[in-house]
């Protein structure tokens, strides 16, 4: 009987020690992960400060793809390495401009988006669905208001990923993998994530916009003229919207029509930092806003 009790106690003690060892392992692992994350956040500050410095020292009167901030920046530290990429958000179209302050469709903006959707091979119905997602009223403007699991947001789009919630925007339309699209340059297939951004101030930077966005701005800007704009700005970034007249094929009528929607500078910059620490990779995304020489961090997310 005594021997039985001793063996039982030994069994209980062994189980306790084993469980304690497991708990200690998980605790140590948790602590290590927290410490690593703190180190990553600390190191990411170095990257964010570098970006801020580039933007603060850059000429705020115009922004182009020849600026230092537009170049990929690899950074090597003693314990880690990271690659910094910056994309100004004014190279994209902001879908929120489709609805004006009176909660009505902005017809001129609608025409721009309609051309863009045509070039990307996206049904115009999707455009109306975006409008009804954004406008504050609950009446259909030709799009979808009622979804199976939720109603339309009836407010501005806050993040690019939010577009995936809107009816008709499939993963392929969002990411640009859909086959058989009619696109401006024939081979390259792009998606809405490549041409839209809710972080833009609403005006397109003609120094950084893609051929798709430039072509959508006006009926008279065809692929050839958009290509000429892109070629010209490589050597001569536009310092004023009126400088567009220097591009062969451009005229004052086109400039007059697109002026309310374009600019030569950018205000919002999305920063992507890929961090390699040990044998793991992390991704940091941050949004910076620059007004004049003042640069502020709006938010950051670590993945």
C-alpha atoms as a printed R data frame, in Angstrom:
    type eleno elety resid chain resno       x      y       z
1   ATOM     1    CA   UNK     A     1   0.000  0.000   0.000
2   ATOM     2    CA   UNK     A     2   2.813  2.353   0.950
3   ATOM     3    CA   UNK     A     3   4.631  1.514  -2.273
4   ATOM     4    CA   UNK     A     4   1.465  2.278  -4.251
5   ATOM     5    CA   UNK     A     5   1.140  5.699  -2.586
6   ATOM     6    CA   UNK     A     6   4.822  6.458  -3.261
7   ATOM     7    CA   UNK     A     7   4.441  5.563  -6.966
8   ATOM     8    CA   UNK     A     8   1.263  7.658  -7.177
9   ATOM     9    CA   UNK     A     9   3.048 10.648  -5.656
10  ATOM    10    CA   UNK     A    10   5.984 10.187  -8.008
11  ATOM    11    CA   UNK     A    11   3.544 10.112 -10.947
12  ATOM    12    CA   UNK     A    12   1.819 13.277  -9.784
13  ATOM    13    CA   UNK     A    13   5.170 15.000  -9.218
14  ATOM    14    CA   UNK     A    14   6.403 13.959 -12.685
15  ATOM    15    CA   UNK     A    15   3.254 15.286 -14.301
16  ATOM    16    CA   UNK     A    16   3.643 18.543 -12.375
17  ATOM    17    CA   UNK     A    17   7.288 18.897 -13.420
18  ATOM    18    CA   UNK     A    18   6.404 18.109 -17.034
19  ATOM    19    CA   UNK     A    19   3.568 20.653 -17.028
20  ATOM    20    CA   UNK     A    20   5.815 23.203 -15.338
21  ATOM    21    CA   UNK     A    21   8.450 22.633 -18.029
22  ATOM    22    CA   UNK     A    22   5.835 23.190 -20.719
23  ATOM    23    CA   UNK     A    23   4.568 26.343 -19.054
24  ATOM    24    CA   UNK     A    24   8.136 27.599 -18.656
25  ATOM    25    CA   UNK     A    25   8.835 26.917 -22.341
26  ATOM    26    CA   UNK     A    26   5.711 28.732 -23.507
27  ATOM    27    CA   UNK     A    27   6.390 31.584 -21.094
28  ATOM    28    CA   UNK     A    28   9.977 31.924 -22.319
29  ATOM    29    CA   UNK     A    29   8.783 31.742 -25.930
30  ATOM    30    CA   UNK     A    30   6.156 34.413 -25.267
31  ATOM    31    CA   UNK     A    31   8.687 36.690 -23.555
32  ATOM    32    CA   UNK     A    32  11.136 36.211 -26.440
33  ATOM    33    CA   UNK     A    33   8.475 37.067 -29.009
34  ATOM    34    CA   UNK     A    34   7.499 40.204 -27.096
35  ATOM    35    CA   UNK     A    35  11.134 41.265 -26.781
36  ATOM    36    CA   UNK     A    36  11.719 40.602 -30.488
37  ATOM    37    CA   UNK     A    37   8.660 42.638 -31.421
38  ATOM    38    CA   UNK     A    38   9.888 45.492 -29.236
39  ATOM    39    CA   UNK     A    39  13.262 45.313 -30.986
40  ATOM    40    CA   UNK     A    40  11.573 45.337 -34.395
41  ATOM    41    CA   UNK     A    41   9.521 48.397 -33.463
42  ATOM    42    CA   UNK     A    42  12.663 50.088 -32.173
43  ATOM    43    CA   UNK     A    43  14.569 49.318 -35.374
44  ATOM    44    CA   UNK     A    44  11.632 50.403 -37.515
45  ATOM    45    CA   UNK     A    45  11.942 53.837 -35.940
46  ATOM    46    CA   UNK     A    46  15.314 54.092 -37.655
47  ATOM    47    CA   UNK     A    47  13.659 53.467 -41.014
48  ATOM    48    CA   UNK     A    48  10.797 55.894 -40.366
49  ATOM    49    CA   UNK     A    49  13.255 58.608 -39.271
50  ATOM    50    CA   UNK     A    50  15.263 58.066 -42.457
51  ATOM    51    CA   UNK     A    51  12.121 58.461 -44.566
52  ATOM    52    CA   UNK     A    52  11.107 61.593 -42.675
53  ATOM    53    CA   UNK     A    53  14.555 63.049 -43.307
54  ATOM    54    CA   UNK     A    54  14.289 62.374 -47.043
55  ATOM    55    CA   UNK     A    55  10.874 64.026 -47.187
56  ATOM    56    CA   UNK     A    56  11.884 66.991 -45.040
57  ATOM    57    CA   UNK     A    57  14.947 67.702 -47.171
58  ATOM    58    CA   UNK     A    58  13.079 67.218 -50.439
59  ATOM    59    CA   UNK     A    59  11.654 70.189 -52.338
60  ATOM    60    CA   UNK     A    60   7.960 70.238 -51.277
61  ATOM    61    CA   UNK     A    61   6.928 72.287 -54.320
62  ATOM    62    CA   UNK     A    62   6.993 69.270 -56.608
63  ATOM    63    CA   UNK     A    63   7.534 65.516 -56.302
64  ATOM    64    CA   UNK     A    64   8.717 63.118 -58.963
65  ATOM    65    CA   UNK     A    65   9.970 59.564 -59.372
66  ATOM    66    CA   UNK     A    66  13.520 60.946 -59.669
67  ATOM    67    CA   UNK     A    67  13.483 62.119 -56.038
68  ATOM    68    CA   UNK     A    68  15.525 60.244 -53.423
69  ATOM    69    CA   UNK     A    69  12.430 59.101 -51.540
70  ATOM    70    CA   UNK     A    70  11.190 57.298 -54.679
71  ATOM    71    CA   UNK     A    71  14.215 54.984 -54.777
72  ATOM    72    CA   UNK     A    72  14.389 51.695 -52.923
73  ATOM    73    CA   UNK     A    73  16.563 52.054 -49.824
74  ATOM    74    CA   UNK     A    74  18.356 48.949 -48.478
75  ATOM    75    CA   UNK     A    75  19.674 49.455 -44.928
76  ATOM    76    CA   UNK     A    76  22.075 47.106 -43.123
77  ATOM    77    CA   UNK     A    77  22.363 47.109 -39.326
78  ATOM    78    CA   UNK     A    78  24.455 44.913 -37.064
79  ATOM    79    CA   UNK     A    79  21.598 42.579 -36.149
80  ATOM    80    CA   UNK     A    80  19.128 43.171 -38.940
81  ATOM    81    CA   UNK     A    81  18.589 44.422 -42.447
82  ATOM    82    CA   UNK     A    82  15.620 46.102 -44.015
83  ATOM    83    CA   UNK     A    83  14.464 47.415 -47.363
84  ATOM    84    CA   UNK     A    84  12.433 50.624 -47.484
85  ATOM    85    CA   UNK     A    85  10.026 51.431 -50.298
86  ATOM    86    CA   UNK     A    86   7.959 54.618 -50.472
87  ATOM    87    CA   UNK     A    87   4.959 55.257 -52.701
88  ATOM    88    CA   UNK     A    88   3.318 58.659 -52.829
89  ATOM    89    CA   UNK     A    89  -0.438 58.185 -52.749
90  ATOM    90    CA   UNK     A    90  -1.157 61.022 -55.157
91  ATOM    91    CA   UNK     A    91  -0.026 58.794 -58.018
92  ATOM    92    CA   UNK     A    92  -3.402 57.080 -57.557
93  ATOM    93    CA   UNK     A    93  -7.032 58.115 -57.888
94  ATOM    94    CA   UNK     A    94  -9.017 58.475 -54.672
95  ATOM    95    CA   UNK     A    95 -12.420 56.727 -55.017
96  ATOM    96    CA   UNK     A    96 -13.868 59.024 -52.350
97  ATOM    97    CA   UNK     A    97 -13.958 61.927 -54.836
98  ATOM    98    CA   UNK     A    98 -16.772 60.130 -56.672
99  ATOM    99    CA   UNK     A    99 -19.230 61.673 -54.205
100 ATOM   100    CA   UNK     A   100 -19.236 65.436 -53.587
101 ATOM   101    CA   UNK     A   101 -19.950 67.405 -50.413
102 ATOM   102    CA   UNK     A   102 -23.669 67.480 -51.295
103 ATOM   103    CA   UNK     A   103 -23.723 63.668 -51.235
104 ATOM   104    CA   UNK     A   104 -24.236 63.602 -54.990
105 ATOM   105    CA   UNK     A   105 -22.254 61.898 -57.747
106 ATOM   106    CA   UNK     A   106 -19.332 64.063 -58.845
107 ATOM   107    CA   UNK     A   107 -19.953 63.802 -62.576
108 ATOM   108    CA   UNK     A   108 -16.483 64.915 -63.699
109 ATOM   109    CA   UNK     A   109 -14.846 62.451 -61.349
110 ATOM   110    CA   UNK     A   110 -17.313 59.788 -62.518
111 ATOM   111    CA   UNK     A   111 -16.199 60.333 -66.134
112 ATOM   112    CA   UNK     A   112 -12.557 59.816 -65.100
113 ATOM   113    CA   UNK     A   113 -13.335 56.586 -63.261
114 ATOM   114    CA   UNK     A   114 -15.544 55.352 -66.073
115 ATOM   115    CA   UNK     A   115 -12.635 55.707 -68.506
116 ATOM   116    CA   UNK     A   116 -10.324 53.971 -66.042
117 ATOM   117    CA   UNK     A   117 -12.721 51.059 -65.575
118 ATOM   118    CA   UNK     A   118 -13.113 50.737 -69.339
119 ATOM   119    CA   UNK     A   119  -9.347 50.459 -69.788
120 ATOM   120    CA   UNK     A   120  -9.153 47.851 -67.021
121 ATOM   121    CA   UNK     A   121 -12.101 45.894 -68.386
122 ATOM   122    CA   UNK     A   122 -14.221 46.356 -65.264
123 ATOM   123    CA   UNK     A   123 -18.014 46.575 -65.548
124 ATOM   124    CA   UNK     A   124 -19.405 50.067 -64.881
125 ATOM   125    CA   UNK     A   125 -21.862 48.465 -62.444
126 ATOM   126    CA   UNK     A   126 -18.953 48.047 -60.028
127 ATOM   127    CA   UNK     A   127 -18.414 51.800 -60.197
128 ATOM   128    CA   UNK     A   128 -22.013 52.419 -59.124
129 ATOM   129    CA   UNK     A   129 -21.565 49.917 -56.307
130 ATOM   130    CA   UNK     A   130 -18.573 51.929 -55.060
131 ATOM   131    CA   UNK     A   131 -20.634 55.127 -55.166
132 ATOM   132    CA   UNK     A   132 -23.457 53.586 -53.133
133 ATOM   133    CA   UNK     A   133 -20.906 52.273 -50.654
134 ATOM   134    CA   UNK     A   134 -19.563 55.814 -50.176
135 ATOM   135    CA   UNK     A   135 -22.606 58.099 -50.313
136 ATOM   136    CA   UNK     A   136 -24.307 58.721 -46.979
137 ATOM   137    CA   UNK     A   137 -27.867 58.047 -48.116
138 ATOM   138    CA   UNK     A   138 -29.395 54.584 -48.135
139 ATOM   139    CA   UNK     A   139 -31.045 54.969 -51.535
140 ATOM   140    CA   UNK     A   140 -29.484 53.277 -54.536
141 ATOM   141    CA   UNK     A   141 -27.774 55.509 -57.095
142 ATOM   142    CA   UNK     A   142 -27.632 52.557 -59.459
143 ATOM   143    CA   UNK     A   143 -25.494 50.381 -57.223
144 ATOM   144    CA   UNK     A   144 -25.873 47.946 -54.331
145 ATOM   145    CA   UNK     A   145 -27.069 49.143 -50.915
146 ATOM   146    CA   UNK     A   146 -27.975 45.870 -49.225
147 ATOM   147    CA   UNK     A   147 -25.529 43.021 -48.725
148 ATOM   148    CA   UNK     A   148 -26.252 39.585 -47.254
149 ATOM   149    CA   UNK     A   149 -24.251 40.040 -44.058
150 ATOM   150    CA   UNK     A   150 -24.091 43.829 -43.784
151 ATOM   151    CA   UNK     A   151 -25.427 47.026 -45.347
152 ATOM   152    CA   UNK     A   152 -23.379 49.392 -47.495
153 ATOM   153    CA   UNK     A   153 -21.047 51.506 -45.379
154 ATOM   154    CA   UNK     A   154 -22.542 54.839 -46.516
155 ATOM   155    CA   UNK     A   155 -19.326 56.643 -45.710
156 ATOM   156    CA   UNK     A   156 -15.881 57.247 -47.167
157 ATOM   157    CA   UNK     A   157 -13.517 54.370 -47.850
158 ATOM   158    CA   UNK     A   158 -10.797 54.286 -45.193
159 ATOM   159    CA   UNK     A   159  -8.501 51.528 -46.413
160 ATOM   160    CA   UNK     A   160  -7.695 49.971 -49.756
161 ATOM   161    CA   UNK     A   161  -8.633 46.507 -48.470
162 ATOM   162    CA   UNK     A   162 -12.152 47.799 -47.818
163 ATOM   163    CA   UNK     A   163 -12.775 47.717 -51.561
164 ATOM   164    CA   UNK     A   164 -12.950 43.917 -51.323
165 ATOM   165    CA   UNK     A   165 -16.211 44.235 -49.383
166 ATOM   166    CA   UNK     A   166 -17.950 45.991 -52.272
167 ATOM   167    CA   UNK     A   167 -20.094 43.866 -54.566
168 ATOM   168    CA   UNK     A   168 -18.440 43.029 -57.863
169 ATOM   169    CA   UNK     A   169 -14.871 43.600 -56.702
170 ATOM   170    CA   UNK     A   170 -13.493 40.099 -56.892
171 ATOM   171    CA   UNK     A   171  -9.982 39.190 -55.708
172 ATOM   172    CA   UNK     A   172  -8.891 39.158 -59.348
173 ATOM   173    CA   UNK     A   173 -10.322 42.608 -60.059
174 ATOM   174    CA   UNK     A   174  -8.724 43.929 -56.900
175 ATOM   175    CA   UNK     A   175  -5.289 42.420 -57.505
176 ATOM   176    CA   UNK     A   176  -5.244 42.626 -61.296
177 ATOM   177    CA   UNK     A   177  -5.078 38.980 -62.237
178 ATOM   178    CA   UNK     A   178  -8.230 38.779 -64.310
179 ATOM   179    CA   UNK     A   179  -7.739 37.298 -67.755
180 ATOM   180    CA   UNK     A   180  -8.948 38.947 -70.929
181 ATOM   181    CA   UNK     A   181  -8.898 42.529 -69.665
182 ATOM   182    CA   UNK     A   182  -8.662 45.424 -72.065
183 ATOM   183    CA   UNK     A   183  -5.715 47.404 -70.706
184 ATOM   184    CA   UNK     A   184  -3.909 50.464 -71.967
185 ATOM   185    CA   UNK     A   185  -0.560 48.853 -72.739
186 ATOM   186    CA   UNK     A   186  -1.707 45.438 -73.908
187 ATOM   187    CA   UNK     A   187   0.300 43.030 -71.739
188 ATOM   188    CA   UNK     A   188   0.542 44.295 -68.178
189 ATOM   189    CA   UNK     A   189  -2.558 43.488 -66.168
190 ATOM   190    CA   UNK     A   190  -3.251 45.740 -63.216
191 ATOM   191    CA   UNK     A   191  -5.954 45.782 -60.569
192 ATOM   192    CA   UNK     A   192  -7.732 48.417 -58.533
193 ATOM   193    CA   UNK     A   193  -4.997 48.226 -55.888
194 ATOM   194    CA   UNK     A   194  -2.582 49.559 -58.524
195 ATOM   195    CA   UNK     A   195  -4.611 52.633 -59.450
196 ATOM   196    CA   UNK     A   196  -6.715 53.607 -56.414
197 ATOM   197    CA   UNK     A   197  -5.891 54.889 -52.924
198 ATOM   198    CA   UNK     A   198  -8.104 56.359 -50.192
199 ATOM   199    CA   UNK     A   199  -4.988 58.008 -48.715
200 ATOM   200    CA   UNK     A   200  -4.596 60.460 -51.598
201 ATOM   201    CA   UNK     A   201  -5.528 64.119 -51.132
202 ATOM   202    CA   UNK     A   202  -7.779 63.758 -54.187
203 ATOM   203    CA   UNK     A   203  -5.489 65.288 -56.819
204 ATOM   204    CA   UNK     A   204  -3.310 63.203 -59.124
205 ATOM   205    CA   UNK     A   205   0.403 63.990 -59.239
206 ATOM   206    CA   UNK     A   206   1.255 64.104 -62.959
207 ATOM   207    CA   UNK     A   207   4.914 63.472 -62.067
208 ATOM   208    CA   UNK     A   208   4.216 60.059 -60.548
209 ATOM   209    CA   UNK     A   209   0.907 58.782 -61.965
210 ATOM   210    CA   UNK     A   210   0.862 55.627 -64.080
211 ATOM   211    CA   UNK     A   211  -0.157 55.475 -67.726
212 ATOM   212    CA   UNK     A   212  -3.550 54.088 -66.657
213 ATOM   213    CA   UNK     A   213  -4.355 57.008 -64.388
214 ATOM   214    CA   UNK     A   214  -3.045 59.618 -66.850
215 ATOM   215    CA   UNK     A   215  -5.100 58.162 -69.703
216 ATOM   216    CA   UNK     A   216  -8.249 58.196 -67.577
217 ATOM   217    CA   UNK     A   217  -7.983 61.931 -66.876
218 ATOM   218    CA   UNK     A   218  -9.392 63.069 -70.215
219 ATOM   219    CA   UNK     A   219 -10.848 61.676 -73.440
220 ATOM   220    CA   UNK     A   220  -8.081 63.390 -75.422
221 ATOM   221    CA   UNK     A   221  -5.246 61.821 -73.425
222 ATOM   222    CA   UNK     A   222  -4.667 58.569 -75.271
223 ATOM   223    CA   UNK     A   223  -1.956 56.004 -74.621
224 ATOM   224    CA   UNK     A   224   0.514 57.803 -76.910
225 ATOM   225    CA   UNK     A   225   0.079 61.164 -75.161
226 ATOM   226    CA   UNK     A   226   0.242 59.568 -71.693
227 ATOM   227    CA   UNK     A   227   3.476 57.823 -72.719
228 ATOM   228    CA   UNK     A   228   4.889 61.150 -73.919
229 ATOM   229    CA   UNK     A   229   4.070 62.716 -70.541
230 ATOM   230    CA   UNK     A   230   5.886 59.887 -68.745
231 ATOM   231    CA   UNK     A   231   8.941 60.138 -71.031
232 ATOM   232    CA   UNK     A   232   9.122 63.927 -70.686
233 ATOM   233    CA   UNK     A   233   8.956 63.921 -66.883
234 ATOM   234    CA   UNK     A   234  11.869 61.453 -66.593
235 ATOM   235    CA   UNK     A   235  14.271 64.244 -67.506
236 ATOM   236    CA   UNK     A   236  12.086 67.256 -66.765
237 ATOM   237    CA   UNK     A   237   9.717 66.806 -63.803
238 ATOM   238    CA   UNK     A   238   6.765 69.151 -64.030
239 ATOM   239    CA   UNK     A   239   7.073 72.059 -61.589
240 ATOM   240    CA   UNK     A   240   3.707 73.462 -62.593
241 ATOM   241    CA   UNK     A   241   0.644 71.886 -64.170
242 ATOM   242    CA   UNK     A   242   0.903 74.377 -67.034
243 ATOM   243    CA   UNK     A   243   4.290 72.843 -67.916
244 ATOM   244    CA   UNK     A   244   2.306 70.049 -69.550
245 ATOM   245    CA   UNK     A   245   2.039 72.283 -72.603
246 ATOM   246    CA   UNK     A   246   5.698 71.447 -73.311
247 ATOM   247    CA   UNK     A   247   4.734 67.846 -74.098
248 ATOM   248    CA   UNK     A   248   4.104 67.129 -77.773
249 ATOM   249    CA   UNK     A   249   0.405 66.575 -78.380
250 ATOM   250    CA   UNK     A   250  -0.775 68.433 -75.288
251 ATOM   251    CA   UNK     A   251  -2.934 71.557 -75.648
252 ATOM   252    CA   UNK     A   252  -4.374 74.220 -73.353
253 ATOM   253    CA   UNK     A   253  -7.914 72.830 -73.604
254 ATOM   254    CA   UNK     A   254  -6.872 69.496 -72.092
255 ATOM   255    CA   UNK     A   255  -4.911 71.253 -69.351
256 ATOM   256    CA   UNK     A   256  -7.911 73.415 -68.518
257 ATOM   257    CA   UNK     A   257 -10.200 70.383 -68.200
258 ATOM   258    CA   UNK     A   258  -7.887 68.304 -66.008
259 ATOM   259    CA   UNK     A   259  -6.558 71.122 -63.793
260 ATOM   260    CA   UNK     A   260  -9.103 70.594 -60.969
261 ATOM   261    CA   UNK     A   261  -7.909 66.986 -60.633
262 ATOM   262    CA   UNK     A   262  -4.121 67.229 -60.966
263 ATOM   263    CA   UNK     A   263  -1.069 68.655 -59.229
264 ATOM   264    CA   UNK     A   264   2.735 68.350 -59.360
265 ATOM   265    CA   UNK     A   265   3.328 67.504 -55.703
266 ATOM   266    CA   UNK     A   266   2.309 64.839 -53.238
267 ATOM   267    CA   UNK     A   267   1.210 65.034 -49.630
268 ATOM   268    CA   UNK     A   268   0.727 61.432 -48.493
269 ATOM   269    CA   UNK     A   269   3.360 58.701 -48.553
270 ATOM   270    CA   UNK     A   270   2.864 55.018 -47.780
271 ATOM   271    CA   UNK     A   271   6.053 53.448 -46.431
272 ATOM   272    CA   UNK     A   272   6.687 49.703 -46.697
273 ATOM   273    CA   UNK     A   273   9.630 48.328 -44.720
274 ATOM   274    CA   UNK     A   274  10.676 44.681 -45.022
275 ATOM   275    CA   UNK     A   275  12.716 43.780 -41.940
276 ATOM   276    CA   UNK     A   276  14.901 40.674 -41.741
277 ATOM   277    CA   UNK     A   277  15.801 39.839 -38.140
278 ATOM   278    CA   UNK     A   278  17.515 36.538 -37.487
279 ATOM   279    CA   UNK     A   279  15.745 33.941 -39.588
280 ATOM   280    CA   UNK     A   280  12.414 35.775 -39.652
281 ATOM   281    CA   UNK     A   281  10.940 38.509 -41.850
282 ATOM   282    CA   UNK     A   282   8.571 41.249 -40.742
283 ATOM   283    CA   UNK     A   283   6.648 43.880 -42.664
284 ATOM   284    CA   UNK     A   284   6.031 47.369 -41.389
285 ATOM   285    CA   UNK     A   285   3.586 49.702 -43.135
286 ATOM   286    CA   UNK     A   286   3.286 53.369 -42.181
287 ATOM   287    CA   UNK     A   287   1.461 56.383 -43.594
288 ATOM   288    CA   UNK     A   288   3.287 59.715 -43.490
289 ATOM   289    CA   UNK     A   289   1.770 63.071 -44.363
290 ATOM   290    CA   UNK     A   290   3.854 66.054 -45.414
291 ATOM   291    CA   UNK     A   291   2.629 69.642 -45.440
292 ATOM   292    CA   UNK     A   292   5.355 72.039 -46.432
293 ATOM   293    CA   UNK     A   293   8.454 70.800 -44.613
294 ATOM   294    CA   UNK     A   294   6.529 69.252 -41.732
295 ATOM   295    CA   UNK     A   295   6.222 65.453 -41.845
296 ATOM   296    CA   UNK     A   296   3.889 63.566 -39.512
297 ATOM   297    CA   UNK     A   297   3.301 59.863 -39.010
298 ATOM   298    CA   UNK     A   298  -0.417 59.094 -39.198
299 ATOM   299    CA   UNK     A   299  -0.201 55.392 -38.325
300 ATOM   300    CA   UNK     A   300   1.947 52.281 -38.552
301 ATOM   301    CA   UNK     A   301   1.228 48.553 -38.582
302 ATOM   302    CA   UNK     A   302   3.589 45.639 -38.038
303 ATOM   303    CA   UNK     A   303   2.910 42.270 -39.682
